[in-house]
Amino acid sequence: MDAAHQASAAAKFRAMHESGCFVLPNPWDIGTAIYLQHLGFKALATTSAGFAFSRGKRDGGVPRDEMLAHIREIVEATTLPVNADFQSGYADEPEGVAGNVRLCLATGVAGLSIEDNAGRTDAPLYEKELAVDRIRAARSAIDISKTGVVLTGRCEAWLVGDPDPLRAALERLAAYAEAGADCLYAPGVRHPDEIAQIVKTVAPKPVNVLVSGFNHELSFSQLIDLGVRRISVGSSLALAAWGAFLRAAQDIKTNGTFGLLANGAASADLNELFREES
């Protein structure tokens, strides 16, 4: 993707955050990216877990360069703006984060997220000051690039089992907003009153909410009423596909029956879809 195209995609993506609310679904390969564009979604986001599982790896087990190649693959598969789930930036120190963000920008993304999960059992989250410096470093790398790419700051307090996740999220997301994050995100939050507090704390900056199996009862209209600007589904679409696969495969092995195969997508429909794209 050339610089002009990336800047245009980033500008469109940024404008989507300025009012209303939109769903940012997460494909995990070229085919799912093409189909989500076909359905009419206006932007896409990668999923680190969904891609990792497709490679037979745990979430977080995909090395940086393999992830960069995947992000580029998704960007090139669609004309839509693409947000990269760039995990913790593949570095601990701010300088390393900045360098890796520059590599991510080179894939043509319109947005990227940096999280504060340190990947350690003794201290699951990066110390707050370091976490803020990491966001600031990512912001600086983006500003120097003049791409206009949207930076999302993520607080992983719920996902790492913080004893007081709401307090941690409110403090950290406010600090990430001040450090230059354009959008704020605390995956794992599920209660409407907690979502409302996050939205109020970082206003006027937009908030992304993850909707997954643990909080699927939340509706699009409810999240709009709470002031949420962006909704993502993370690895949930990939897990839905895995769920259907696991049930059908286990039924064949355990029961010797093939009835669940009747629930599959029609190959003729997929052939037609991808014929249009080729």
C-alpha positions in Angstrom: 0.0 0.0 0.0 1.4 3.4 -1.0 1.6 6.3 1.4 -1.3 8.2 -0.1 -3.6 5.1 0.1 -2.6 4.5 3.7 -3.2 8.2 4.7 -6.6 8.0 3.0 -7.5 4.8 4.8 -6.3 6.2 8.1 -8.3 9.4 7.6 -11.5 7.4 6.9 -10.8 5.2 10.0 -10.3 8.3 12.2 -13.5 9.9 10.9 -15.4 6.8 11.9 -14.5 7.4 15.5 -15.8 11.0 15.6 -19.5 10.2 16.0 -21.9 7.3 16.2 -20.8 3.8 16.7 -19.5 1.0 14.4 -18.6 -2.6 14.6 -15.0 -3.5 13.8 -15.1 -7.3 13.1 -11.9 -9.4 13.3 -11.0 -11.7 10.4 -8.1 -14.2 10.9 -7.2 -14.9 7.3 -7.7 -13.5 3.7 -10.9 -15.4 3.1 -12.6 -14.1 6.2 -11.4 -10.6 5.5 -12.9 -10.7 2.0 -16.2 -12.0 3.3 -16.5 -9.3 6.0 -15.9 -6.6 3.4 -18.5 -8.4 1.2 -21.1 -8.1 4.0 -20.6 -4.3 4.1 -18.5 -3.7 7.2 -16.6 -0.4 6.9 -13.3 -1.4 8.6 -11.6 -4.5 9.9 -9.2 -5.5 12.7 -6.8 -8.3 13.0 -7.0 -10.8 15.9 -3.8 -12.0 17.4 -5.5 -15.1 19.0 -7.5 -16.0 15.9 -4.4 -15.9 13.7 -2.3 -17.8 16.3 -4.8 -20.6 16.5 -4.9 -20.9 12.7 -1.1 -21.4 12.9 -1.3 -24.0 15.7 0.1 -21.6 18.3 -1.2 -20.1 21.5 -2.3 -16.5 21.7 0.9 -14.5 22.1 3.0 -17.3 20.5 3.3 -15.7 17.1 6.7 -14.0 16.6 6.8 -10.3 15.5 7.8 -10.9 11.9 5.2 -13.6 11.3 2.6 -11.3 12.8 3.7 -8.4 10.6 3.5 -10.6 7.5 -0.1 -11.5 8.5 -1.1 -7.9 9.1 0.2 -7.0 5.7 -1.7 -9.9 4.2 -5.0 -8.7 5.7 -4.3 -5.1 4.6 -3.7 -6.2 1.0 -6.7 -8.5 1.0 -9.2 -5.6 1.4 -9.8 -2.0 0.5 -11.1 -1.3 4.0 -9.1 0.4 6.8 -7.4 -2.2 8.9 -6.6 -1.9 12.6 -3.7 -4.1 13.8 -3.9 -6.0 17.1 -0.2 -5.4 17.8 -0.3 -6.8 21.3 2.3 -5.3 23.6 4.4 -3.9 20.7 6.8 -6.9 20.8 9.1 -5.0 23.2 9.2 -3.9 26.8 11.0 -0.6 26.6 9.5 2.4 24.8 12.3 2.6 22.3 11.6 -0.9 21.2 7.9 -0.3 21.0 8.5 2.8 18.8 10.8 0.8 16.4 8.2 -2.0 16.1 5.4 0.4 15.6 7.3 1.8 12.6 7.5 -1.7 11.2 3.7 -2.1 11.7 3.0 1.2 10.0 5.0 -0.1 7.0 2.3 -2.8 6.5 -0.2 -0.1 5.5 -2.5 -0.3 8.5 -5.0 2.5 9.3 -4.8 1.8 13.1 -3.0 -0.2 15.7 -3.3 -1.0 19.4 -0.7 -1.3 22.1 -1.6 -3.1 25.3 -0.1 -3.1 28.8 0.1 -6.8 29.4 3.7 -7.5 30.4 3.3 -11.3 30.0 4.6 -12.0 33.5 2.9 -13.9 36.3 4.5 -11.8 39.1 3.6 -8.4 37.5 1.0 -9.0 34.8 0.7 -5.3 33.8 3.6 -3.0 33.0 4.2 -0.5 35.8 2.0 2.4 35.1 4.7 5.0 34.3 6.4 2.6 31.9 3.0 1.7 30.3 2.3 5.4 29.7 5.8 5.9 28.2 5.2 3.0 25.8 2.0 4.7 24.6 3.8 8.0 24.3 6.6 6.3 22.2 4.0 4.7 19.9 2.3 8.1 19.5 5.6 9.7 18.6 6.4 7.1 16.0 3.0 7.6 14.3 3.4 11.4 14.4 6.8 11.2 12.8 5.4 9.0 10.0 2.7 11.5 9.2 0.4 8.6 8.3 -2.4 9.7 10.6 -2.8 6.1 11.9 -5.2 5.8 14.8 -3.5 4.6 18.1 -5.6 2.6 20.5 -4.3 2.3 24.1 -5.4 -1.0 25.8 -5.6 -1.8 29.5 -5.6 -5.5 30.1 -6.6 -5.4 33.7 -9.7 -7.6 33.3 -7.8 -10.2 31.2 -4.9 -10.6 33.6 -7.1 -10.9 36.6 -6.3 -7.6 38.3 -7.9 -7.5 41.8 -9.6 -4.2 41.0 -9.8 -4.0 37.3 -12.1 -1.0 37.0 -9.9 1.2 39.1 -6.8 0.1 37.2 -8.6 0.6 33.8 -9.9 4.1 34.7 -6.5 5.3 35.9 -4.5 3.8 33.1 -6.9 4.6 30.2 -7.1 8.3 31.3 -3.3 8.4 31.4 -3.0 6.7 28.0 -5.5 9.2 26.5 -3.3 12.0 27.9 -0.2 10.3 26.4 -1.7 10.4 22.9 -3.9 7.4 22.5 -6.8 8.2 20.1 -9.0 5.4 21.2 -9.2 3.6 24.6 -10.0 0.0 25.1 -10.3 -2.3 28.2 -11.1 -5.8 26.9 -13.0 -7.9 29.4 -15.3 -5.2 30.8 -18.9 -6.4 30.8 -21.1 -4.4 33.1 -22.9 -1.4 31.6 -22.2 0.8 34.6 -18.4 0.1 34.3 -18.5 0.8 30.5 -20.3 4.1 31.2 -17.6 5.0 33.7 -14.8 4.3 31.2 -16.6 6.4 28.5 -17.0 9.3 31.0 -13.4 9.1 32.2 -11.7 9.4 28.8 -14.3 11.6 27.1 -14.2 13.1 24.5 -11.9 10.4 23.2 -13.7 7.3 21.8 -14.0 3.9 23.6 -13.8 0.5 22.1 -15.7 -2.4 23.8 -15.0 -6.0 23.2 -18.1 -8.2 22.8 -17.4 -11.9 23.2 -18.9 -15.0 24.7 -18.6 -13.6 28.3 -20.7 -10.5 27.5 -22.7 -11.4 24.4 -25.9 -10.2 26.0 -24.8 -6.6 25.4 -26.6 -5.2 22.3 -25.5 -2.7 19.7 -28.2 -0.3 20.7 -27.3 -0.6 24.4 -23.6 0.1 23.7 -24.6 3.2 21.7 -26.7 4.4 24.6 -23.6 4.0 26.9 -21.6 6.2 24.6 -19.4 3.5 23.0 -18.0 4.5 19.6 -16.4 1.2 18.5 -17.3 -2.5 19.0 -14.9 -5.3 18.3 -15.3 -9.1 18.7 -11.7 -10.1 19.0 -11.2 -13.8 18.5 -14.9 -14.6 18.8 -15.6 -15.2 15.1 -12.5 -17.5 14.9 -13.7 -19.3 18.1 -17.2 -19.7 16.5 -15.6 -21.3 13.5 -13.5 -23.5 15.8 -16.5 -24.4 17.8 -18.4 -25.7 14.7 -15.3 -27.6 13.6 -14.6 -29.2 17.0 -18.2 -30.4 17.4 -18.4 -31.9 13.9 -15.0 -33.6 14.2 -15.8 -35.0 17.7 -19.1 -36.2 16.5 -17.4 -38.1 13.7 -14.8 -39.6 16.0 -17.1 -40.4 18.9 -20.4 -41.3 17.3 -19.4 -42.2 13.8 -22.1 -39.9 12.5 -21.8 -37.0 10.0 -25.0 -35.0 10.6 -23.2 -31.8 11.8 -21.6 -31.5 8.4 -25.0 -30.4 7.1 -24.6 -27.1 8.9 -21.5 -26.1 6.9 -21.3 -23.2 4.4 -22.2 -24.0 0.8 -19.0 -24.4 -1.3 -20.9 -22.9 -4.3 -21.4 -19.7 -2.4 -17.8 -19.4 -1.4 -16.7 -20.2 -4.9 -18.9 -17.5 -6.2 -17.6 -15.0 -3.6 -13.9 -15.7 -4.3 -14.5 -15.8 -8.1 -15.7 -12.2 -7.8 -12.5 -11.3 -5.9 -10.0 -13.0 -8.2 
